[in-house]
Amino acid sequence: MGMKLAISGKGGVGKSTLAAALALILSERGRRVLAVDADPDANLAAALGIPRADRDRIVPIAEQAALVEERTGAKVKQYGQLFKLNPDVADIASTYALRLDNVALLVLGAVSKAGGGCACPESVLLRALVTDLVLYKDDALILDMEAGVEHLGRATARGVDAMLVVVEPGQRALDCARRIAEMAAGIGIRRICFVANRTTGPEDEAFVRDALPRDDVLGAIPYCEELRRADRDGESVLSALRPEQRAWFEAILARLEENLRR
């Protein structure tokens, strides 16, 4: 089985940057990677360097009404229906993913929620799909998630090798990171690690390491203009990095792999 990673954090802290960098590095090493954008903000395609024309053609799984209705046996946006709780999802990744070399991208999309929650066909299909990807697919899996564990159930959690929580050097980001770690531990994810992002010097990195379990902080990604420009220009996060900057991400991956071997 390939490495299965969930990446989370407060909105805007750089989850997609880390997810894309790890996916691209693994793919360059010859690994088949399935990158899943499970954040409603959906920035992973751009971070991977997928051209604008191709990004504009992506229809998130949650918005594909015909697919949802076929697999669940229920109409979308109609409540009070009976529908399948275990829809067939085994072929969705291979059929609907957008491919970029060794990386396949699947965009889940957001589920419109009525009232306090959503026991709806779209939600059931997405949960079943994530479970299938985590537990039954052999590719390396990078899940770019929103700030929480919405798509992961207790049964799925046992298949996740680690959750990486991205945190900026600030109190709000730290508070969010702690809440995410508590939620992840609560559903049974055994290994929870942290990555500091947009640090501006040793003091910022020390601030994050002092606030979190030191052995669980994999490393830091300093703020750099190259990443900002890559984001602005819609290029892959690795495309403009100098070797010493690319090494930040390679060191984080190496530390993670070392952590997983323990």
C-alpha positions as CSV (number, residue, x, y, z in Angstrom):
1,M,0.0,0.0,0.0
2,G,1.2,3.5,-0.8
3,M,1.7,6.3,1.8
4,K,-1.7,7.8,2.8
5,L,-1.5,11.3,4.1
6,A,-4.2,13.8,5.2
7,I,-3.2,17.5,5.2
8,S,-5.2,20.0,7.2
9,G,-4.9,23.4,8.9
10,K,-6.6,26.7,9.3
11,G,-7.8,28.2,6.0
12,G,-5.1,30.0,4.1
13,V,-2.1,28.6,5.9
14,G,-0.7,26.8,2.9
15,K,-2.2,23.3,3.0
16,S,-2.3,23.1,-0.8
17,T,1.3,24.2,-1.1
18,L,2.5,21.4,1.0
19,A,0.1,18.8,-0.5
20,A,1.2,19.7,-4.0
21,A,4.9,19.7,-3.2
22,L,4.8,16.3,-1.6
23,A,2.7,14.9,-4.4
24,L,5.1,16.2,-7.1
25,I,8.2,15.0,-5.2
26,L,6.8,11.5,-4.8
27,S,5.7,11.4,-8.5
28,E,9.2,12.4,-9.6
29,R,10.5,9.4,-7.6
30,G,8.3,7.2,-9.7
31,R,5.5,6.8,-7.3
32,R,1.9,6.9,-8.6
33,V,0.1,9.6,-6.6
34,L,-3.5,10.3,-6.2
35,A,-4.0,13.9,-5.0
36,V,-7.5,14.6,-3.6
37,D,-8.7,18.1,-3.2
38,A,-11.2,17.8,-0.3
39,D,-11.2,21.5,0.6
40,P,-14.2,23.5,-0.7
41,D,-11.7,26.3,-1.5
42,A,-10.1,23.9,-4.1
43,N,-6.6,25.3,-4.8
44,L,-4.7,22.0,-5.3
45,A,-5.0,22.0,-9.1
46,A,-3.3,25.3,-9.4
47,A,-0.6,24.4,-6.9
48,L,0.2,21.2,-8.9
49,G,0.7,23.4,-12.0
50,I,-2.3,22.2,-14.0
51,P,-3.0,24.8,-16.7
52,R,-5.9,27.1,-16.4
53,A,-7.8,25.7,-19.4
54,D,-7.7,22.2,-17.8
55,R,-8.6,23.5,-14.4
56,D,-11.7,25.3,-15.8
57,R,-12.9,21.9,-17.1
58,I,-12.9,20.2,-13.7
59,V,-16.3,19.4,-12.4
60,P,-16.1,18.4,-8.7
61,I,-17.6,15.0,-7.8
62,A,-20.2,16.6,-5.5
63,E,-21.5,18.7,-8.4
64,Q,-21.9,15.8,-10.8
65,A,-25.6,15.2,-10.3
66,A,-25.9,12.3,-12.7
67,L,-23.1,10.4,-11.1
68,V,-24.4,11.0,-7.6
69,E,-27.9,9.9,-8.6
70,E,-26.7,6.8,-10.4
71,R,-24.6,5.6,-7.6
72,T,-26.9,6.4,-4.6
73,G,-30.3,5.9,-6.2
74,A,-31.6,9.2,-5.0
75,K,-32.1,12.7,-6.6
76,V,-29.8,15.5,-5.4
77,K,-31.3,18.4,-3.5
78,Q,-34.4,16.4,-2.6
79,Y,-34.6,15.6,1.1
80,G,-36.5,12.8,2.9
81,Q,-35.4,10.1,0.4
82,L,-34.1,6.7,0.8
83,F,-30.7,6.1,-0.8
84,K,-27.8,3.6,-0.8
85,L,-25.4,4.1,2.2
86,N,-22.7,2.0,0.5
87,P,-22.6,3.2,-3.2
88,D,-20.2,1.7,-5.7
89,V,-17.3,4.0,-6.0
90,A,-14.4,1.7,-6.9
91,D,-14.1,3.1,-10.5
92,I,-14.5,6.9,-9.7
93,A,-10.8,7.7,-9.2
94,S,-9.7,6.0,-12.4
95,T,-12.6,7.5,-14.5
96,Y,-12.9,11.1,-13.2
97,A,-9.3,12.0,-12.1
98,L,-7.3,14.5,-14.1
99,R,-3.8,13.2,-14.8
100,L,-0.5,15.1,-14.8
101,D,2.4,12.7,-15.3
102,N,2.3,10.4,-12.3
103,V,-0.2,12.5,-10.4
104,A,-3.9,12.0,-10.7
105,L,-6.1,14.8,-9.3
106,L,-9.6,14.2,-8.0
107,V,-11.6,17.3,-6.8
108,L,-14.4,16.4,-4.4
109,G,-16.2,19.7,-4.1
110,A,-18.4,21.0,-1.3
111,V,-21.8,19.7,-0.2
112,S,-24.6,22.2,0.2
113,K,-25.8,21.8,3.8
114,A,-29.4,22.2,4.8
115,G,-30.1,23.1,8.4
116,G,-27.5,21.7,10.8
117,G,-26.0,19.0,8.7
118,C,-26.2,16.9,5.6
119,A,-27.3,13.3,5.5
120,C,-27.6,13.6,1.7
121,P,-26.6,11.6,-1.4
122,E,-23.7,13.8,-2.2
123,S,-22.3,13.5,1.3
124,V,-22.7,9.8,1.4
125,L,-21.0,9.4,-2.0
126,L,-18.0,11.5,-0.9
127,R,-17.6,9.7,2.3
128,A,-17.7,6.3,0.6
129,L,-15.2,7.5,-2.1
130,V,-12.7,8.7,0.5
131,T,-13.0,5.4,2.4
132,D,-12.3,3.5,-0.9
133,L,-9.3,5.7,-1.7
134,V,-7.8,5.3,1.8
135,L,-8.4,1.7,2.4
136,Y,-8.4,0.0,-1.0
137,K,-6.2,1.9,-3.4
138,D,-2.5,1.1,-3.7
139,D,-1.3,4.5,-4.9
140,A,0.2,7.1,-2.6
141,L,-2.6,9.3,-1.4
142,I,-2.4,13.0,-0.5
143,L,-5.7,14.4,0.9
144,D,-5.8,18.2,0.9
145,M,-8.5,18.7,3.5
146,E,-10.4,21.6,5.0
147,A,-9.8,22.5,8.6
148,G,-11.2,19.4,10.1
149,V,-11.8,15.7,9.6
150,E,-15.2,15.9,7.9
151,H,-14.5,13.3,5.1
152,L,-12.8,10.8,7.5
153,G,-14.8,8.4,9.6
154,R,-13.5,6.1,12.3
155,A,-13.3,3.2,9.9
156,T,-11.3,5.2,7.4
157,A,-8.9,6.7,10.0
158,R,-7.1,3.4,10.5
159,G,-5.9,3.6,6.9
160,V,-4.4,7.0,7.2
161,D,-0.7,6.8,7.9
162,A,-0.5,10.4,9.2
163,M,-2.2,13.7,9.4
164,L,0.0,16.7,8.7
165,V,-1.4,19.9,10.2
166,V,0.0,23.1,8.6
167,V,0.4,26.0,11.0
168,E,1.6,29.5,10.7
169,P,3.5,31.2,13.6
170,G,0.4,32.9,15.1
171,Q,-2.0,32.1,18.0
172,R,-5.1,31.6,15.8
173,A,-3.4,29.1,13.6
174,L,-2.0,27.3,16.6
175,D,-5.4,27.1,18.3
176,C,-6.9,25.7,15.1
177,A,-4.0,23.2,14.7
178,R,-4.6,21.9,18.3
179,R,-8.3,21.5,17.6
180,I,-7.6,19.6,14.4
181,A,-5.2,17.4,16.2
182,E,-7.8,16.6,18.9
183,M,-10.4,15.8,16.3
184,A,-8.0,13.6,14.3
185,A,-6.9,11.7,17.5
186,G,-10.6,11.4,18.4
187,I,-11.4,9.3,15.3
188,G,-8.3,7.2,15.7
189,I,-5.6,8.7,13.5
190,R,-2.5,7.5,15.3
191,R,0.2,9.8,13.9
192,I,-0.3,13.5,13.9
193,C,2.5,15.8,12.7
194,F,2.9,19.5,12.2
195,V,4.6,21.7,9.6
196,A,5.3,25.4,10.2
197,N,4.7,27.5,7.1
198,R,5.6,31.1,6.1
199,T,8.2,31.4,8.9
200,T,10.4,34.6,8.6
201,G,13.3,33.4,10.8
202,P,14.4,31.1,13.6
203,E,12.2,32.9,16.1
204,D,9.1,31.9,14.2
205,E,10.1,28.3,13.9
206,A,11.0,28.2,17.6
207,F,7.6,29.7,18.4
208,V,5.8,26.8,16.7
209,R,8.1,24.2,18.1
210,D,7.7,25.5,21.6
211,A,3.9,25.5,21.3
212,L,3.5,22.0,19.9
213,P,5.1,18.6,20.7
214,R,8.6,19.1,19.4
215,D,9.1,15.6,18.0
216,D,5.9,15.9,16.0
217,V,7.0,19.1,14.1
218,L,8.5,17.9,10.9
219,G,10.1,21.1,9.8
220,A,9.4,24.6,8.5
221,I,8.7,26.3,5.1
222,P,10.1,29.8,5.2
223,Y,8.2,32.6,3.5
224,C,9.7,33.1,0.0
225,E,8.8,35.2,-3.0
226,E,9.2,32.3,-5.4
227,L,6.2,30.5,-3.9
228,R,4.2,33.7,-4.0
229,R,5.0,34.2,-7.6
230,A,4.2,30.6,-8.5
231,D,0.8,31.1,-6.9
232,R,0.3,34.3,-8.7
233,D,1.3,32.9,-12.1
234,G,-0.6,29.6,-11.7
235,E,2.6,27.5,-11.8
236,S,3.5,24.4,-9.8
237,V,4.8,25.1,-6.3
238,L,8.1,23.5,-7.2
239,S,8.6,25.1,-10.6
240,A,10.4,28.3,-9.5
241,L,12.2,27.1,-6.4
242,R,15.9,27.1,-6.1
243,P,17.5,23.8,-4.9
244,E,18.0,25.0,-1.3
245,Q,14.3,26.0,-1.3
246,R,13.1,22.7,-2.7
247,A,15.1,21.0,0.0
248,W,12.7,22.4,2.6
249,F,10.0,20.1,1.2
250,E,12.3,17.1,0.7
251,A,13.5,17.4,4.3
252,I,9.9,17.4,5.6
253,L,9.1,14.3,3.5
254,A,12.3,12.6,4.7
255,R,11.4,13.4,8.3
256,L,7.9,12.1,7.8
257,E,9.2,8.8,6.3
258,E,11.5,8.4,9.2
259,N,8.7,9.1,11.6
260,L,6.5,6.4,9.9
261,R,9.2,3.8,10.2
262,R,9.3,4.1,14.0
